[in-house]
Structure formats: C-alpha cells, structure tokens
Amino acid sequence: MSFHKQSVLITTLFSLLLFLAQAHAAPVPAPPKIAATGHLLIDFDSGVVLSEENADEQLEPASLTKIMTAYVVLREIKAGSIHLEDQVLISQKAWRTPGSRMFIEVNKQVSVEELLKGMIIQSGNDASVALAEHVAGSEETFAKLMNEHAQRLGMLNTHFVNSTGLPADTHFTTARDITRVAAATILEFPEYYQWYSEKEYTFNEITQQNRNKLLWRDDAVDGIKTGHTDAAGFCLVASAKKNNMRLISVVMGTSSENARAKESQALLSYGFRFYETHRLYGALDPLAKVRVWKGDREQLRLGLAKDLYVTIPRGQYKNLTAGMNINPTITAPVGLNQEMGTVKVSLGDEQVTEATLIALDDIAEGGLWQTLKDTALLWLE
C-alpha cells in the first residue's frame, strides 16, 4: 500500500473513532422547567451554574434572610466578640416579633447557642431579633452589619433592613446573591452548618420541626433554609452532597411548601444525574518550575492560590485537557503570590475554567556577577 493511501486510511479511521466517541457521549438535556419566580443551581466547589432563571432579579427573601443573620452571628463568635454560652436578655421587641417563633419569654435569659438553633431549625423571628440586639445593640444597627458582609461577599443586588425577613420595601436579595452567603456558611463554619440538617429542636418544652422537607426525602440534603411570606411566596435554599460533589439550589416565589421542595429536588436531581465535579489541582501544589533571571535562585515554583475544580458533563473527564500560559521572561525580584500566568482547562474546543498561576517562592535580586551573566545570556537569546 502506498504512503498516500496509508495516510488517507489512518485519517479516515481517526475521524471515525472521533465520531464514534462523540456519538457515545450522551448530550446533556436542558434543565427542568422550574415553577418559581427565580431559581439557581450551582456547584459549590467550582461555582459553575447548571441552571438559572431570573437569578439576578431582586426579590423578597422572607426567612432566607436568616442565612445572613446566622452568618453574621457566627462571624462574631469566630472573632471572639460573643460566645455560644453568652446569656441574652430577651427584650419586649424580640418577644413581640410576629411570625414564626421559638417561644422565648420577655426578660428571661437564653444562650446564644439556643437562640441560633431556634432561628436555624425553628426559623424563630423572636430569636433573630434577640441575636441581632445582642450583637449590635439594635436590629437596625445589626442590619448595617448584614449589608457590610453582603458587600464583602459580592452580594451586590442585596439590601437588608431587618434580621428576620419580615416584609419591608427595601429588603431584597436575588437567587444568585443568596447562594453566596449560603456557600460562605458551608465553607467557613462546617461545625455549625450541621445545625441546618437537624430535623427538629425543642425549646421551652415545645418541639418544632425544620420546615425543609427535603431533609426527610433525600439523605444527601443537609441544609439549608426555607422562607415564606405572602409577598415572597415559598422559598428554599437547599444543599446536598453526593460522591464529593456538593450542589446548592435556590427557588424563590413558588406556590406552596410542597412546590418549593419538589422544584428544589428537581434541580438537585438534574445536577447530580448529568454532571460531575473534579478537583484538578490543589492549592499551593507546585505545577511548574520556571527559569528566573537575575535572581539569587534560578528556579521558581508556580502553583494556584486555591484548589481548582471543574464541573463537566458526566463521562467527559478523560476528555479534559490543560495548558499553561506562563510569562515568557521572569526577572527577579519575584514576590510570593505574584501573578505569573494562567492555567486553562478545556473540554474539546470549549474552555471550561481558568485560574491564575502564582509564585510559590520569594526570590530576591542576585549579586552583581549573576546580574551581569544573566544580562548577557538574555541578550544572546
């Protein structure tokens, strides 16, 4: 057989194999239609959005607000400003707060831990106000803290005026924004996040169940919070973890308790069925070594500031490719964490993620001889 015919045959076979491989990979269907005013489904680790509709529309959050209330309180605990065992004197305002409650009594003392559980598990508005007053002196001042944290977390379409989620003209968030504080809670406070999975809580000899029905329906679900007012409809932020893949779903403005659970389950099931998440590189792992000119050392290690995850259609992991774009000429001094290029990960012709390469070493300027030698070598290149 001639060389030309062999080349044609090899090319034809390669094209056929590629076609068969692509045909074998089942296409990902469109996400389910969700009966909600706004919704979002994201992967916790990669941040990839798997489904969304009206995710940036400003909506009333109802008791989803309490995710931020709890987050602010937990930040204060972490900072040492308050403690779980602190006793909180219950005010008239807290006691009289309408809506769902944990049934605290005016002028009685209740611990911060009990109030947090009453707010997280029982969705107690009275507990929310009591915690806000304990942290900041008043609920109005506490709301300013909530907004400061919202800005820091990138919740740019959110504004809080109370700690409960009771209706107010300028109290709003979005499906996308609320996932930010939910994810921050899971990431920063795993020891307290487990409270969101508790199915009931008893205080003052009154037992109330968690309103998140998915805790009973799906063992993978471990949080996070429901909400409801007449204006907001029925809302739910849910999170579930399967096989090292965590998803966060948000539905806002559904028609009933069952509807918010059903629509959330549909989103989570879709994400787990058709996608998979992988950790490709660890934070600060050396991914490359490069030449440094005019430094006290010639080798510089490069890596990433944080773990790099990808979320891709199921069965496509073997088809991922990665490449690095590194600054062509690196001259000392080089500072620790200085940006040095990028890592790009692709699936076929589509780039799925990109991360910044940073210096993992601190390299000072070299001596006179090293500088002269490297200057000459660079000139010859």
C-alpha positions in Angstrom: 0.0 0.0 0.0 1.3 3.4 -0.9 2.2 6.0 1.7 -0.6 8.3 0.4 -3.2 5.5 0.8 -2.0 4.7 4.3 -2.3 8.3 5.3 -5.8 8.5 3.9 -6.8 5.3 5.7 -5.3 6.5 9.0 -7.1 9.8 8.7 -10.4 8.1 7.9 -10.1 5.7 10.9 -9.2 8.6 13.3 -12.2 10.6 12.1 -14.4 7.6 12.5 -13.2 6.9 16.0 -13.6 10.6 17.0 -17.2 10.5 15.6 -18.0 7.3 17.5 -16.5 8.8 20.7 -18.6 11.9 20.4 -21.7 9.9 19.5 -21.2 7.7 22.5 -21.1 10.7 24.8 -24.7 11.4 25.7 -25.7 15.0 25.3 -26.8 16.9 28.4 -30.5 17.7 28.3 -31.9 21.1 29.1 -32.6 21.8 32.8 -36.1 21.1 34.0 -38.6 23.9 33.9 -38.9 25.3 37.4 -42.2 26.8 38.7 -40.7 29.7 40.6 -40.2 33.4 40.2 -36.4 32.9 40.2 -34.1 30.0 40.6 -30.4 29.0 40.5 -28.4 25.7 40.7 -24.7 25.9 41.1 -21.8 23.6 42.0 -20.4 24.6 45.4 -16.7 23.9 44.6 -16.4 25.1 41.0 -19.1 27.8 41.1 -20.4 26.6 37.7 -24.1 27.5 37.1 -26.1 24.5 35.9 -29.5 26.1 35.7 -30.9 29.6 36.3 -33.8 31.8 35.5 -34.3 35.4 36.8 -31.3 34.7 39.1 -30.5 38.4 39.4 -34.0 39.7 39.9 -34.4 41.5 43.2 -37.0 39.5 45.2 -38.2 39.4 48.8 -36.2 36.7 50.6 -38.6 36.1 53.6 -36.8 33.9 56.1 -33.9 33.2 53.7 -32.7 36.4 55.4 -31.8 34.3 58.4 -28.9 32.7 56.5 -27.2 36.1 56.6 -28.3 36.7 60.2 -26.8 33.4 61.3 -23.7 34.1 59.2 -23.1 37.5 60.9 -23.5 35.9 64.4 -21.1 33.1 63.6 -18.6 35.6 62.3 -18.8 37.4 65.7 -18.4 34.1 67.5 -15.3 33.3 65.4 -13.9 36.8 66.2 -14.4 36.2 69.9 -16.8 39.2 70.3 -19.6 36.9 71.6 -19.7 33.3 72.7 -22.2 30.4 72.4 -22.7 30.3 76.2 -23.4 34.1 76.5 -26.8 34.7 78.1 -29.1 37.0 76.1 -31.7 39.1 78.0 -34.9 38.9 75.9 -36.4 42.3 75.1 -40.0 43.3 74.6 -39.3 43.8 70.9 -37.9 40.4 70.4 -40.7 38.7 72.3 -43.4 40.6 70.4 -41.9 39.9 66.9 -44.7 38.4 64.7 -44.5 35.3 62.6 -42.7 32.1 63.3 -41.1 31.9 66.7 -39.2 29.7 69.1 -41.3 31.0 72.1 -38.7 32.8 74.1 -40.1 34.8 77.0 -39.6 38.5 77.8 -37.0 39.3 80.4 -35.7 35.7 80.5 -32.1 34.8 79.6 -31.4 32.5 76.7 -28.0 31.4 75.5 -26.6 32.4 72.1 -26.4 28.7 71.1 -30.1 28.1 71.9 -31.1 31.2 70.0 -29.1 30.2 67.0 -30.7 26.7 66.9 -34.1 28.3 67.4 -33.5 30.6 64.5 -31.9 28.0 62.2 -34.1 25.0 62.9 -37.4 26.6 64.0 -37.0 29.8 61.9 -37.8 31.9 65.0 -38.2 35.5 64.3 -38.0 36.2 68.0 -34.7 34.5 68.2 -33.4 36.5 65.2 -34.2 39.8 66.8 -32.7 38.8 70.1 -29.5 37.8 68.5 -29.4 41.0 66.4 -29.8 43.1 69.6 -27.2 41.1 71.4 -24.6 41.5 68.7 -25.2 45.1 67.7 -27.4 46.7 70.3 -30.3 47.2 68.0 -31.8 45.4 65.0 -31.3 48.5 62.8 -27.5 48.5 63.6 -27.3 44.8 63.0 -28.8 45.3 59.6 -25.9 47.5 58.7 -23.6 44.7 59.6 -25.6 42.4 57.4 -25.2 44.8 54.5 -21.4 45.2 55.1 -21.0 41.4 54.9 -23.2 41.2 51.8 -21.0 43.7 50.0 -17.8 41.8 51.1 -19.3 38.6 49.7 -20.2 40.2 46.4 -24.0 40.3 47.0 -24.3 43.5 45.0 -28.1 43.2 44.4 -29.0 42.7 48.0 -30.2 45.1 50.8 -31.3 44.1 54.3 -33.3 46.2 56.8 -34.1 43.5 59.4 -32.8 40.2 60.7 -36.0 38.2 60.1 -37.1 38.7 56.6 -40.4 40.2 57.5 -41.7 42.3 54.6 -40.1 45.8 54.1 -39.9 48.0 51.0 -36.1 48.0 50.7 -35.5 44.5 51.9 -34.5 42.3 49.0 -31.9 39.8 47.5 -31.5 37.6 44.5 -31.2 33.9 43.9 -27.6 34.4 42.9 -26.7 36.6 45.9 -28.2 34.3 48.5 -26.1 31.4 47.2 -23.0 33.4 48.1 -23.8 33.6 51.8 -25.1 30.0 51.8 -21.8 28.9 50.3 -19.8 31.1 52.7 -21.6 29.5 55.6 -20.8 26.0 54.4 -17.2 26.8 53.8 -16.4 28.9 56.9 -18.5 27.2 59.5 -18.7 23.4 58.9 -19.0 22.8 62.7 -22.1 25.0 62.9 -23.5 24.3 59.4 -24.6 20.8 60.7 -27.4 22.6 62.6 -29.1 23.2 59.3 -29.6 19.5 58.9 -31.3 18.9 62.2 -34.9 17.9 61.7 -36.4 19.3 65.0 -35.5 21.3 68.0 -37.1 21.5 71.4 -37.1 24.7 73.5 -39.3 25.6 76.4 -40.8 22.1 76.2 -42.1 22.9 72.7 -40.8 20.8 69.8 -40.9 22.2 66.3 -39.8 20.6 63.1 -37.4 22.0 60.5 -39.5 23.3 57.6 -37.1 22.0 55.0 -39.0 18.9 53.8 -36.0 17.6 51.7 -34.3 16.6 55.0 -36.8 13.8 55.2 -36.9 13.0 51.5 -33.3 12.9 50.4 -30.4 11.7 52.6 -27.9 13.8 50.5 -29.6 17.0 51.6 -28.0 18.6 54.7 -29.5 22.2 54.6 -30.1 25.0 54.4 -33.2 27.3 54.9 -36.8 27.9 54.0 -38.7 31.2 53.8 -42.3 32.3 53.3 -44.4 35.4 53.3 -47.5 36.2 51.2 -45.4 38.6 49.1 -42.3 36.4 48.7 -44.1 33.1 48.2 -42.5 29.9 49.3 -38.7 29.9 49.1 -35.9 27.4 49.7 -32.2 27.3 49.6 -31.1 23.7 49.6 -27.7 22.0 49.6 -26.9 18.3 49.0 -23.7 16.3 48.7 -23.1 13.1 46.8 -19.8 11.4 45.9 -17.7 14.5 46.9 -20.0 16.8 44.7 -22.0 19.5 46.5 -24.7 21.4 44.8 -26.7 24.5 46.1 -30.1 25.2 44.7 -32.3 28.2 45.2 -36.0 28.5 44.4 -37.9 31.8 45.2 -41.6 32.5 44.7 -43.0 29.1 44.5 -46.7 28.4 45.2 -46.5 26.1 48.3 -44.4 24.2 50.7 -44.6 21.1 48.6 -43.8 23.1 45.4 -40.6 24.5 46.8 -39.5 21.1 47.9 -40.5 19.5 44.6 -38.8 22.1 42.5 -35.6 22.1 44.6 -35.5 18.3 44.3 -35.9 18.5 40.5 -32.9 20.9 40.3 -30.6 18.8 42.6 -31.5 15.5 40.8 -30.7 17.1 37.4 -27.3 18.3 38.6 -26.3 15.0 40.1 -27.6 13.0 37.2 -25.9 14.8 34.4 -22.8 16.5 35.8 -19.7 15.6 37.8 -17.2 17.7 39.7 -13.4 17.0 39.9 -10.6 18.6 41.9 -7.8 19.0 39.3 -5.1 20.8 41.3 -4.6 21.6 45.0 -3.9 25.0 46.5 -0.2 25.8 46.6 0.8 22.5 44.9 3.8 23.1 42.6 2.6 22.7 39.0 5.6 24.0 37.1 9.2 25.2 37.6 10.5 28.1 35.5 13.7 30.0 35.0 14.2 33.2 36.9 16.8 35.7 35.6 19.0 37.9 37.7 17.9 36.3 41.0 19.6 34.7 43.9 18.0 31.5 42.7 17.3 30.3 39.1 14.2 28.1 39.7 10.8 29.4 40.6 7.8 27.1 41.5 4.4 28.1 40.2 1.0 27.0 41.6 -2.5 28.1 42.4 -3.8 30.2 45.3 -6.7 27.8 45.9 -8.0 24.4 44.8 -9.1 24.3 41.2 -12.4 22.4 40.5 -14.2 21.7 37.2 -17.8 20.7 36.7 -18.4 18.9 33.5 -21.0 16.6 31.8 -20.8 13.1 33.2 -18.3 10.7 31.5 -16.2 13.5 30.0 -13.4 13.6 32.5 -11.0 11.7 30.2 -11.5 14.3 27.5 -10.2 17.3 29.6 -7.0 19.0 28.5 -5.0 21.6 30.4 -2.4 24.0 29.4 -0.3 26.8 31.0 0.4 30.3 29.7 3.5 31.5 31.6 5.1 34.9 31.4 7.9 34.4 28.9 10.7 36.3 30.8 10.7 36.4 34.6 13.2 38.7 36.2 14.0 39.0 39.9 12.8 40.2 42.3 9.8 37.9 42.5 7.3 38.3 45.4 5.4 35.4 46.9 2.0 35.1 45.3 2.9 37.3 42.4 0.9 36.5 39.3 2.9 34.6 36.7 0.4 33.4 34.1 -2.6 31.2 33.8 -3.8 27.6 33.7 -6.6 26.9 31.2 -8.7 23.8 31.2 -10.7 22.8 28.1 -13.2 20.1 27.1 -12.9 19.8 23.4 -12.9 23.2 21.9 -14.6 24.8 24.9 -12.6 26.4 27.7 -14.3 25.3 31.0 -12.2 27.1 33.5 -9.1 29.3 34.0 -7.0 30.1 37.1 -4.1 32.4 37.8 -0.7 30.9 38.3 1.2 32.5 41.3 4.8 32.4 42.5 5.2 29.9 45.4 8.6 31.3 46.2 10.1 34.6 47.2 13.2 35.3 45.0 15.4 38.3 45.7 17.8 40.0 43.3 21.0 38.2 42.7 24.5 39.6 43.1 26.4 41.7 40.6 28.0 38.6 38.9 24.6 36.9 38.5 23.0 40.0 37.1 25.8 40.5 34.5 25.8 36.9 33.5 22.0 36.7 33.0 22.0 40.0 31.2 24.5 38.6 28.7 22.5 35.3 28.3 19.3 37.2 27.7 21.0 39.3 25.1 22.1 36.2 23.3 18.6 34.6 23.3 
